[in-house]
């Protein structure tokens, strides 16, 4: 059980770091009016474990905060990932 929790924490941490970097890069490219990161990639990264990094990136870079899809989807993923982590920690 402990190994599962540790592996899940590592997965969520790496995915969150990637999501944070993608949100930062996309904001930088938006300011420079250069080629952007597709929204599907940002949302996909949040879905696959990077929701904490995506939420942090949205707040830190003030990026994608007006988009209703991002405002709903990222917190929903964050809740799902927290529930998954709790489920793994309780050993269910």
PAFIDREN-904119 format. One record per residue: residue number from 1; residue in one letter; x, y, z of N, C-alpha, C in turn. Coordinates in steps of 0.001 Angstrom, whole numbers, plus 500000, padded with zeros to 6 digits. Layout:
// residues N
   nr  rest     n.u     n.v     n.w    ca.u    ca.v    ca.w     c.u     c.v     c.w
  NUM     a       X       Y       Z       X       Y       Z       X       Y       Z
...
This chain:
// residues 92
   nr  rest     n.u     n.v     n.w    ca.u    ca.v    ca.w     c.u     c.v     c.w
    1     x  500826  498800  500000  500000  500000  500000  500865  501257  500000
    2     x  501864  501281  500843  502717  502467  500929  503393  502769  499591
    3     x  503822  501700  498918  504489  501890  497630  503544  502544  496628
    4     x  502282  502143  496670  501286  502715  495765  501116  504202  496010
    5     x  501063  504578  497280  500904  505992  497619  502125  506777  497166
    6     x  503319  506238  497405  504541  506930  496988  504612  507076  495471
    7     x  504293  506008  494766  504311  506078  493298  503279  507082  492776
    8     x  502116  507091  493398  501081  508042  493002  501534  509479  493269
    9     x  502165  509698  494419  502682  511040  494731  503752  511475  493733
   10     x  504625  510552  493361  505651  510873  492366  505004  511212  491033
   11     x  504036  510374  490615  503338  510622  489348  502664  511992  489343
   12     x  501917  512283  490413  501208  513559  490489  502187  514734  490545
   13     x  503305  514544  491225  504307  515607  491303  504961  515904  489967
   14     x  505338  514864  489256  505969  515047  487944  504980  515652  486949
   15     x  503763  515141  486940  502742  515660  486027  502408  517118  486364
   16     x  502388  517448  487650  502098  518825  488060  503232  519775  487666
   17     x  504465  519308  487802  505600  520125  487377  505541  520389  485872
   18     x  505184  519363  485114  505044  519519  483666  503917  520497  483333
   19     x  502788  520357  484007  501653  521249  483753  502019  522698  484086
   20     x  502694  522900  485203  503118  524247  485575  504040  524835  484512
   21     x  504986  524035  484045  505898  524495  482996  505145  524805  481698
   22     x  504176  523969  481340  503405  524210  480114  502578  525491  480214
   23     x  501962  525730  481363  501189  526956  481529  502100  528175  481475
   24     x  503266  528084  482097  504213  529193  482040  504716  529449  480635
   25     x  505042  528368  479929  505525  528504  478551  504438  529100  477649
   26     x  503214  528630  477814  502111  529134  476994  501882  530622  477245
   27     x  501974  531039  478499  501802  532461  478816  502922  533280  478187
   28     x  504148  532774  478271  505283  533471  477668  505110  533593  476158
   29     x  504672  532521  475518  504466  532545  474071  503288  533449  473700
   30     x  502283  533511  474552  501139  534390  474288  501592  535856  474301
   31     x  502431  536198  475257  502933  537572  475334  503817  537909  474144
   32     x  504581  536929  473669  505486  537140  472539  504789  536980  471194
   33     x  503489  536646  471230  502701  536413  470014  503351  535361  469109
   34     x  503764  534265  469749  504366  533152  469025  503477  531924  469137
   35     x  503939  530835  468589  503152  529598  468567  502861  529122  469987
   36     x  501584  528799  470243  501110  528482  471586  500999  526984  471817
   37     x  500898  526625  473074  500618  525243  473474  499115  525020  473259
   38     x  498725  523963  472575  497287  523712  472363  496547  523546  473688
   39     x  495311  524051  473722  494506  523920  474933  494287  522465  475296
   40     x  494179  521610  474297  493992  520179  474563  495187  519605  475318
   41     x  496378  520081  475015  497569  519610  475723  497564  520084  477177
   42     x  497156  521320  477403  497086  521844  478764  496040  521080  479579
   43     x  494884  520862  479002  493819  520137  479700  494179  518660  479883
   44     x  494810  518083  478881  495223  516685  478981  496249  516471  480070
   45     x  497171  517402  480196  498173  517302  481249  497513  517421  482622
   46     x  496538  518301  482737  495800  518428  484005  495038  517144  484306
   47     x  494439  516546  483311  493659  515323  483489  494541  514147  483902
   48     x  495731  514074  483344  496607  512927  483583  497456  513067  484843
   49     x  497073  513942  485741  497758  514030  487022  498331  515388  487349
   50     x  498301  516312  486416  498916  517610  486639  497965  518700  487076
   51     x  496881  518336  487707  495875  519339  488064  496387  520350  489089
   52     x  497219  519908  490028  497766  520843  491024  498679  521866  490343
   53     x  499519  521411  489452  500398  522314  488712  499623  523225  487778
   54     x  498570  522699  487182  497728  523511  486300  497030  524611  487093
   55     x  496492  524253  488258  495829  525252  489101  496821  526308  489567
   56     x  498010  525866  489950  499046  526807  490369  499469  527698  489208
   57     x  499618  527108  488028  499992  527877  486844  498939  528905  486464
   58     x  497676  528521  486599  496601  529461  486301  496655  530651  487252
   59     x  496904  530381  488526  496939  531450  489525  498228  532265  489429
   60     x  499351  531580  489310  500654  532244  489306  500866  533113  488070
   61     x  500529  532586  486917  500739  533306  485658  499506  534076  485209
   62     x  498419  533967  485959  497128  534554  485577  496819  534211  484122
   63     x  496801  532912  483871  496662  532411  482514  495484  531443  482432
   64     x  494655  531626  481441  493469  530799  481170  492422  530921  482274
   65     x  492467  531975  483039  491524  532120  484151  490150  532595  483696
   66     x  490049  533141  482518  488753  533594  482003  488017  532518  481214
   67     x  488717  531469  480875  488113  530394  480077  487263  529499  480984
   68     x  485952  529436  480711  485071  528624  481568  485469  527154  481639
   69     x  485951  526606  480537  486350  525203  480533  487493  524965  481532
   70     x  488471  525845  481535  489597  525704  482452  489160  525957  483891
   71     x  488296  526931  484089  487838  527262  485447  487033  526137  486071
   72     x  486420  525305  485251  485632  524181  485767  486434  522879  485785
   73     x  487153  522638  484715  487810  521354  484518  488995  521138  485458
   74     x  489843  522139  485617  491043  521979  486447  490679  521709  487907
   75     x  489771  522479  488534  489404  522136  489917  488723  520766  490034
   76     x  487950  520385  489032  487320  519071  489042  488378  517968  489024
   77     x  489388  518128  488189  490494  517164  488149  491258  517156  489463
   78     x  491455  518327  490041  492164  518419  491318  491416  517649  492404
   79     x  490117  517781  492446  489308  517032  493415  489397  515536  493156
   80     x  489362  515140  491904  489452  513721  491558  490808  513148  491947
   81     x  491868  513903  491725  493204  513422  492083  493378  513357  493594
   82     x  492812  514306  494307  492866  514276  495776  492095  513069  496304
   83     x  490944  512783  495706  490156  511622  496117  490906  510322  495823
   84     x  491570  510258  494683  492357  509078  494330  493500  508880  495321
   85     x  494170  509940  495679  495257  509875  496642  494749  509438  498016
   86     x  493629  509973  498433  493031  509602  499707  492620  508130  499694
   87     x  492025  507695  498616  491625  506294  498470  492838  505366  498563
   88     x  493930  505756  497921  495143  504932  497964  495760  504951  499362
   89     x  495718  506090  500029  496307  506201  501358  495526  505402  502394
   90     x  494224  505331  502230  493395  504589  503181  493402  503087  502897
   91     x  493983  502730  501772  494145  501318  501451  492909  500614  500946
   92     x  492000  501367  500383  490754  500755  499907  490941  499984  498629
